[in-house]
Amino acid sequence: MPNVHIPLVTRRRNDHSASIKPETKAMSDLSRYRNIGIFAHVDAGKTTTTERILKLTGKSHKIGEVHDGEATTDFMEQEQERGITIQSAATSCFWEGSDGQWTGDNGKYRFNIIDTPGHVDFTVEVYRSLKVLDGGVGVFCGSGGVEPQSETNWRYANDSAVARVIFVNKLDRTGADYYRVVDQIKNVLAAKPLVMVLPIGIEDNMVGVVDLLTRKAWVWDDSGQPENYTIEEVPADMVDDVETYRAELIETAVEQDDDLMMEYLEGNEPSIEDLKKCIRKGTIALDFFPTYCGSAFKNKGVQVLLDAVVDYLPSPTEVPAQPEVDPEGNETGEFATVTPDGPLRALAFKIMDDQYGALTFTRIYSGKLTKGSTILNTFTGKTERVGRIVEMSADDRIELDSAQAGDIIALVGLKNVQTGHTLCDKDNPATLEPMVFPDPVISIAVAPVDKANAEKLGTAIGKMVKEDPTFVVETDQDSGETILKGMGELHLDIKVDILKRTHGCEVIVGKPQVAYRETITKTVEDSYTHKKQSGGSGQYGKIDYIIEPLDPEEGVDFEFESKVVGGNVPKEFWPAIEKGFKMSKDVGVLAGFPCLNFKVTLVDGAQHAVDSSAIAFEIAAKAAYRQSIPKAGPQILEPIMKLDVFTPEDNVGDVIGDLNRRRGMIKEQDRTPTGIRVKADAPLSDMFGYIGDLRTMTSGRGQFSMEFSHYSACPKNVAEEVIAEVKKREEEKNK
């Protein structure tokens, strides 16, 4: 925030911050670190906002535009061509303040920024970035408002307890409405926006913002240069609104301090510094979210946002310490306290392969890391030598000799590290809470065009799987086909493109396959005896059990319980019985898809003093699964996707009719200034190629986003088709 005493003169700076040089040594004052992520829905302006931040902080001297394919953080060919962010990119820069209020080496603040993708197929990039960040900037489109991916990202940020400031972007756009977006943040996200600025003008007339704390107007000229602004008095027609919103701001802020609240109730207004302390406290506690606005593309409002990042978002020492866990993933009660003096605790949150080798993006929570040191990977139990430490600026790198708690850096040359692994002091080991990733919902088969490409394919896929935990590759044992699994059509489309262009691997791509599941609908009480006698010691195990369906809402795929009393089935054999059922559930009885949402209760059984063993009871459980699941009313489940479709008003009838034909369930329609947003649930199997059909129906103006919602029972005719298709593929393999 600018100080109150700023004179009312025009400030046409020669961008004095551009003289800041990247630093190659770690800063020691953690209170001046801000580890932040920029996240939002597709096309809300995240990458453009990041570009403006890099320009204002002197990191780049030329602004790269997304629509020109020149954005600094969108450095992949596929990103530049499509105008979307596919993978998160990290960069570091320094901010001296909008008025140079934090100048000098000891005054400026270090920003470690991660620009994340907005498209739902790459949500994992947002999730794993939020996991290692201390604060975030949620960007919302001034006309689009709170869009579906905004909701998903907001939920992830809530789960990770990340403090945020909000930036309502694109207020220069037709249909932009700051106050409508603020209401949507309250109603759709159930969040509490703390309005910090009001826009001066809207759409084409948007010229600046009024800072409610200082009652000063920031007005930019028409040059498009971010540094060309004046600090003026509040426009006369906005005075009443400013006072109304300012009173709300103060009332919300002083709730954080009982003494200040009492003074305020007695008629004494707190100082701006005291208000900032209260706002900072409430922001870090997630009680509210300071809300700003502007137009990143037109370079308006970004400096005010950067000051807010410093003023209100936490430093690494102000966020809860990371919990340490045991090998089973249970918390031990120990925490990785953010301090350079503690034992090394770091989390590898992203692997990226380039021409120089594997880059392991790492957040250091505790201790120091030096070049040439040996560290322990607690997941593999093996040590790794740190060859090089680099600070990343998108795809550029700056060599470092060391890094410390609070830093986000990349390590070059680590061999066996994957996303979510903990790196620590080999003499003082510990494991940090790992990351959990969603299962893929779609797959395609790929085959190399010739033998030369077959060798390339294996190497390329190995690198790609390391980079993306939601990209799963399997080999079909019968056909030898390589199966790629991902989060959506675009996700797999990009992966195939990377195979072809980045790795030079030509492949033939098969038809997309849906990741169906199976479940049961009835309770079955049954018994199975495994008896084998063929010379030498025999095998014997008898189990009596109940198999029953579980409520999918509970989110439990499989549950095992033993109610055996007495010694009919000794306790030491229970884990083997559970293991037998658990291994069997990966192959359903209808079409071979994994079986979900069922419980096995062991109620009785029998053993033989000599012939019973763990393996005998495991075999009994596997056979019991095959015997009883067909009796339990098995059914096919299909993935249902949550759709959000934007269409011009003229085409809404066609769009809804088409969704109905795709077995879509329309949930609601929202009118926006530029068209209609239709929210629906639809089965993934009927959504292939939807983007082409939508563009045809809307003359290219329609847009949609889609993400996995839940599994639901297939209609009988669809289930029969799925089973027939699987049988047909099996027959072709066996020929």
N, C-alpha and C positions, 0 to 999 in steps of 0.2 A: 504494500500500500504506500502511496506517496505521503510524505509528511505534510501537515497542515500549512506549514509556512511557505510552501512552494509559491514563488511570485507568479502573477498572472501574465506571463510572457510566453511568446512562441518559442518552443524548443525544437530547433532543427539541428539534430545532432549528426555528426559525421560517423555515427555508429562506433563510439569509443570502445564499446565492448568487443569489437571485432579484433582488437589487438591481443585478446587473451589467447595464449598458446596452450595447447594440450600439455598437461603435466605428466611426467613419466615416473613420479614417485608418489607413494600413497600419502594422502593428507592425514594428519593424526587427529584432528578435531572432529569426532563423529557427530557432534551437534550441528555441523555444517554439511552433512550428507543428506540428500533426499533421494531415496530409491523409489522411483515412481513408474507407473505404467499408464499408457494412454489406451483406453478401450472404449468400444462403442459398436453400434450396428454398422453393417455395410454402408458405405457412402455417407456417413455422418461427418467425415472430415478429420479422422484421427491422424492419418499420415500427413495431411496438409498442416494440421496444428503442430505436429512434430517438426515439420520443415521450418515453420515460423520460429519455433523455439530455438532450433539450431542456428538460424540466421541471427536472431536477437542476442544469443549468447556468444556469437562470434565463432561458432564451430564450423559453419559454412558461410561462404561469402556470396554464394549464388543460391537463390531459392529454386529448388527443383519441384516441378509440378507433377502431380499424379497423372493428370490427363495427358501430359507430354511424355510419360514414361521415364521421368528423370528424378523422381523422389529419391533422396539419399537412402532411406531405409527400405525402399522397394527395389532391391538390387538384383533379384532373380529375373531372368528373361520372361518367365511366365507372369510375374507380377507386373512387369512393365507393359506387356502386351495387353493384359486383361484389365489393368487399372485397379487391381485389388491387392491387398496384402495377404500373403499366403503363410509366411513364417514370421514369428516375432523377431525383431531386430533390436540389438542393444547398442546404445551409444552413451557417451559421457560428455558433459559440458559444464560450464561455470556461469553463474548468474551474479551480476554485481548490483542488481536492483534497477527499477525503472528510472530512478534518478541518481544512480550510482551510489546509493546509500550504503552499499556493502562493498566498497572498493578495497583494493589491496589484497595481497595473498591471503591474509588472515581473515579478511572480511567476506570475500565472495563465497557463494555456496556451490557445492558440487552436486550436479544432478546426474544420476545414473538412470537413463530413460529406456524403457522398452516399449516400442510401438507394436501393438498386437493386431492380428487379423480381425475382421468383423464377420466374415462368412462363417455360418454355423458348421460347415465341414471341417473348419480348422479351430474349433473351440478349444481343443486341447492346448493350443499355443497360449490362449488367454489364461486357462486354468493353471498351467505350470508357471506362467509369468507371475500371476497373482500370488502364487505360493511363496515366491521369494522376494516379493516387493513389500515395502512398508506403507506406501500410499499410492493413490491412483487419481487420474483425471478421467472422469466419465464424460464423454463427449456425446451430446444429443443434437440431432438436426432440428433447427428452428421451425421447419415446416413439417418434417416427418414425425417429430416428437419421440416418445418412448416406443421404439420398435422392438420386435420379438427378440433379436439378439441382444438388445440393450437389457432386456429382462434376464436373459440367461447369464450374461456377464455380471449383472448386478447381484444375482443370486450367488455366483461363484465368489464375488468380492465379499459378500456377507459371510459365506462359509469360511473364507480365509481371514475374516475380521480385518479387512484392509480399509483404513481411513481414506476418504475421498473428497475431492472438490469437484463440482459440476461445472461444465462449460457448455452453454447452449450456443451452438455454432450456426453458421449460415443464416444469420438474421437479415442478410441482404437479399435472401431468396424470396421469390413470389410465394405468398401464403405463410410466411414466417410469423410466428406469434409467441413471443417469449413467455407471456403469462399463461397461455394454454399449456405450454410444455411444463412449466412449473407445477400446474395443477395435475398434469399426467404423472409427474414424478411422485406427487403425493398419493394419487389414487391408484395408479397401476403398480408402482414399485413399493407402495406403503412406506415410503421414505419421507424424511423431513427436510426439504430444501430450505436453507437459510439464505434468503435473497440478499446479496451483498452489493449488487449494482442494478441499475435500471437502464434500458437502452434509450438512446436519444434518436428518435426516428425509427422507422421500420422499413423493410424491403429496400427499394432503391434509395430511400431517404435516410438510411441508417448511417449516422456520422460518428457515433461515439457512445460512451456510457457515463452514467453518473455514479460516482463512488459514494455509497450511502454513509459510510463512516465519516468521511471528511467533508461531505456535502460539496464536492468539487466535480466538475464535468471534464471528462477527457474527450477532446474533439480532434479527429484526424482530418487532414485535408484530402484533396482528390488525387494526390500524387501516387498513392498506393504504397508509399514508403512507410514502414512501421514506426520510424523514429520521428516522423513529421506530425506531431500533435501539439495541441495547446491545452493548458489547464485553465478552465474558465469557471465562472459562476454557473449555478444551476439555471437552465432555461426557465423563464417566468412561468410557462404553462406546465412545468413539471414540479414546481415547488410543493404543492399539496401532496402529490403522490410520493415524493421523496420523503416528506416528513412522516407520512403514514407508514411507509415501509421501514423507515429508519426506527420508528418507535417499536415496531414488531421485532426488528433485529436486536435492539437493545434489550427488550423484555426477554427474548429467548436466550441471549448471551448471559445476562446476569443470573439466570437460574443456575449457572455453574458455580456461583460464589454467594453464599448466604449473606456475608457482610455487605457486598456490593448491592445485593438485592434490597437489603434493608435501607441502604443509603438512597437507592433509586426510588424506593417507595416513599421516602421522606422528601423527594423532590430534587435530589442531587444527582446529576448525570455523571456517570463514570468517565474517566479520561479514555482517550482512544487506546492508549497502551493497555489499560486495564481491560477494556473490551476485547482487544486482540488476544489477551491471555485467556479470557473466558471462552472465546470462539475456538481458540486452539485446543483448550481442554475438552470442549464438547465435541469437536471434530475427531480427535483421537479416540474419544470414548464412543464414537459412532452415534452420538445423540442427534446430530444433524449434519448437513452437508452444505458448506458454503457454496453458493451458486452464482456463477458469473455468466457473461454473455458477450457476443461479438461476432466477427466474421474473420476467421483465420485466413481465408483466401484473399480478402481485401485488407489484411493486416490491421484489423481493428480489434482491440481488447485483449491482445495476447500478453502485453507487459503486465497488465493488472492481474491476469491469471498467474503469471510467473511469480509475482510478489506474493500471491496467495499461497502458492506451493511452499514458499519459504516460511510464511507467517503461520500457516495452519496445519500443514502435513507433518507427520512425525519424523524425527531422525531415527536411525537404527536403534538407538538406546531407549527410545520411548515406546516401543512396541513390545508386546509380551514375548518373552524368551521362547525359543523353539523347544518343544518337549523331546526328550530322548526316549527311545523305545528299546525293548528287548527283541531277540530274534523272532518272536511270534508277533511282533507289532504292538504289544501292550506297553503303555507308558510306564517308565521306571520311577517317575517322581523327580528325576534329574532334568535340568534344563541347560541349553547352550546359551549362557548369558553373553550378550554382545559386548565384548571387551577385547582389545588387542592383546591383553595380558593373560588371557585364559588359554586352555588347551585348544588345539585346532579342531574346529567343527565346521564343515562346509558341505553344501548340497549341490550335486550336479543336476541341473534342471533342464539341460538341453544339449544335445549332441549335434554338431553340424560338420559335414564333410566338405572340404574344398581341395583345391589343387595342392595345398601344403600339408594335408593330412587332417586327422580328426581334431575338431575344436570342441572342448568340453566347457560349456558355459557354467560357471560356478558362482554361487552366492556364499561368501564367507560369513558365518555367524559369530565365530569366536576364534581368537588367536591370530597368528600371522602365518603367511605362506611365502617361502623364498624360493627363488630359482635354484634348481639343483637338489632340492630337499627330497626326502623319501616320505611318502604318506601311505596310509592304510585305507583300502576300500573295504568297509566292514561287510558289504554284501558278498563279495567274493572271498574275503579273508586274505587277499593278496596285496602286496605293497606295489606302489607305482612311483616312478621317479618323475618329478616335475621338471621337464626339459625347458619349457619356455612359459612365461606368463605374459599375456597380452591384454591390453585394454581395447575393447572393440568400439569402433565407430562405424556401424553398419558392416560393410565388408572390408573396411580399412582396419589396420591394427597398429597399436603403439606398444613397443616392448617395455616391460616393467621388470625390475629386479625383485620386487616383493609386492605383496598385497596384504591387507589386514581386514579384521572384522568390519562389516559394513560394505565392503567392496563387492561389486559384481564384475567378474573378470572371465577370461577364457584361458584354459590351459591347453597347450599344444602337445600332442603325442601320447596322451594316456591311452593304454591299449584295451583294457577290459572294463571300462566304466560306461554305465548306461544311465539313462534318465532316472532320477530318484535315488541314486546311490549316494551314500554318505562317505565323504573323504575326511580323515581325521589323523590325529597324532598317533603314530604306530605304538608309542609307549603309553598312551592314554586313550584307548579306543572307546567309541560310543557310536550309536546309530540314531539318526534323526528320523522324525516321522516321515514315512515314505509317501509317494504320490499314488493315487488310485485313478485309473483311467477307464472310461466307458468301453464296452465291447463294440466291435464293428457291427454294422447292420446290413452291409452289402458286399458282394464279392464278384470278382471276374476271374476267368481263367486266361492266362497268357502263355504263349509258347514261342520260343525263339525261332526265327525263320530258317536258321541253319546252325551247324555245329559251332562255327566261330562265335556266333551270337550267344550260344548256350553257355559258354564259359564266362562271357561278359555279364550275362544275366545274373548268375549266382553271386558274383562279386558286387554288382550294383545293388541288388536287392539287400544283401547283407548290410551295406552302408545305409540304405534308406530306412531299414527297420530300426537301426540304432537311433536314427534321427527322430523318428516319429512313433511314439508308443501306441497310437491308435491305428497304425498301419501294420497289419498282421499278414504274414506269408506262410502258407502251408503247401506241402506237396501231396497230391493225391497218390497214395501208394499203388493203387490199381492202374490208373491211366498214366501216371508220371507227370500229369499237368501241374503247373504252378498256379496256385490260387492266391490272388491278392484280395485282402479284405480291408474295408475302410468305412468311413463315416457317411459317405454319400457319393453321388455320381461325380460331382465336381472334384472331390477328394481323389478318387481313383483316376479320373481324367488327367489331373495334374501329375499324379504319380507315373502314369504311362508316358506322359509328355517328358517328364524328367528322365525316365529310362531311355527314351529315344534320343533326346537332345543333349542332356548333361553327360550321360554315360555311353552314348553312341550305340545303344542296344536296340536293334529292330525286333519287334515282337508282333505276333498275331494275337489279337484281343478277342476273347469270346463274349457271349451275351452275359449281361449282369445277372447275378443270382441273389435272391433275397435270403437273409439269415433267418429262416424259420426256426421255431422252437416247438416242443411238444409238452403236454402236461396231462394230468388225469382229472377225472370229474367224479369218481366214485371211491368209496372206502371199501377196501378188501381185507378180509382176515384170512390168512393162509398159513401153510406149513410146508417146509421143504427139508428133505433129508439127503445129505451127500454121503454116499457109502461106496468105498472102493477097496477091493481086496484082490491083489494080484501078486502074491508072493511077497515076502518081507513084511515090513510094517505097513498097515493099511491106513485109510483116511476115513474119518467119520465126523460128521457134524450135523445136528438137527436143530432147526430154528423155527419157532412159531412167531408170527409177526403180523402187524397191521400196517397197511399202506393207505394213507389218506391224503386228500388234496389240502394244500395250504392256500390262504387268501393271498392273491398276488399283491394286494395293497401293502402287505407286511414287508414285501421286498426280500423274502427269504427263499432262496432257490431250493435248498435241501436241508432237512433237519433229521437228526437221529436221536432216539431216546431208548434207554433200556429200562424196562420195568421188571426184569427178572429178579425174583427173590429166591433165596436158597442157592444151591450151587449147581443147578441144572446146566447153566451156561456160565462157566467161570468168568470173572471180570476181565481176566487177561485176554479173552477172546473177543470182547466187545469191540475194541478198535478195529480188529480184522473184519468183523461183520460190517461195521460202518464203512470201512474202506471198500469192501466188495460192492455195496450199493452205490457208493460215491463214484467209483470208477465206471460202473455200468450206466449211470445216468447220462453220460456223454453221448450215448447212442440210443435214441428212442426206438420204439417198436413199430411205429407206423412208417416212417420214412428216414429213420436214422439221424434225426436232428436231436440236439441235447434236450433232455427232459427237465422241466422246471417245476417249482412250487409243489413239492410233495414231502411228506414226512413218513419215516419208517419208525415204528415202535416195536422193539423186541419184547415179547411178552413171556416167552418160555422156550424150551428146547431141551436138548439132551447131548451128553458127551460120552465118550468112551475113554476109560482110564488109560489105554495105551495108544489107540489110533487117532484120538482127537488132537488137533494142532491148529495154530492160527491160520495156516494156509487152507486147511480143510474147511474151516468156517468161512473164510473169504470166498472160496469156490462155491460154498452153499449159498452165500448171499448173492453172488452173481447169477447163479441159476434161479434163485428165488425171484430176482428182478425180472428175468425173462419169462418166468412162469406167471407172475401176478400182474404186471403192468398191463398186459392185454385184457385182463379181466376188469381193470379199474376205469374203464371208459376213456381211453386215451384220445386226445384230440390235438390237431395242429394249431399252433399259435402263429400269428403273423405280426411283424413290427408295424405299429401305427405311428405316423409322423404328424407332428404339429406344424400346420401350414399357416403362413401369413402372406396373403396375396394382395398386392396393390394393383388396382385397375382404374382406368378413367371411368367416369360415371356412365358413359354411353355403352360400355362393354360389360357392365356388371352382370347383366342377365346371361350373356354367353359364358362368362367365367363360372358363374354358379351352376349353370346347366352342365358344363364340362366337368366340374368337380363332382356333381351328383353321379354322372356316368362313371366316374372313377371310384365310386363307393365312398365319396367324401361325406363327412357329417359337418354341415355348416353350424358354427357355434355363435358367431356374431358378425355384424357388419358395422364398421365405424366410418363415418363421413369425415374426410379431411379437406383442407382447402383446395387440394389439387385432384381429389379422386376418392375412391372407396377402398378401405382395407377390409378384406374378407378373412376371418379367422376360421380355420376348419381343421378337423382330423381326417386323415386319409391313409389307406394302406400303402406301404412303400411299393408293393408289387405293381400297383396301378399308376405310379408317379414317374416311371421312366420316360425320359424325353419330354417332360412337362414344359420345360422352359421354351422349347421351340413352338409348342402348341399355344402357349400363353402369348408369346410375341406375335404369332399369326393373328390370334383373336383380337389383340389390342393394338395392332399396327406398330408393334415394337415398343409401346409405352408401358406395358405391364412388367411388374417385378414380383419376385416371390422369394421367401426364405422357408427352409424346411429343416426340422430337427427331430430326432427320435423322441417319442413321447412314452409309449408303453407297448406291451404285447397284448394282443386280443385274439379271441378264438376266431378261426377262419369259418366262413360259411361252408356248408357241406360240399357244395359244388366246387368251390375253390380248393378245399382240402383234397378232394378227389383228384383234381387236376395236378396239384402239387405232388401227391403220392405217385400218380401215373408218370409224371415227368421224371421223378427220381428213379422209378423202376426202369424207365426207358434208357436213362443214362447208364444205369448199372448193366443193362443188357448190352449196350454198345461197347462198354469197357470190356465185357467178358468175351466179345467176339474175337 
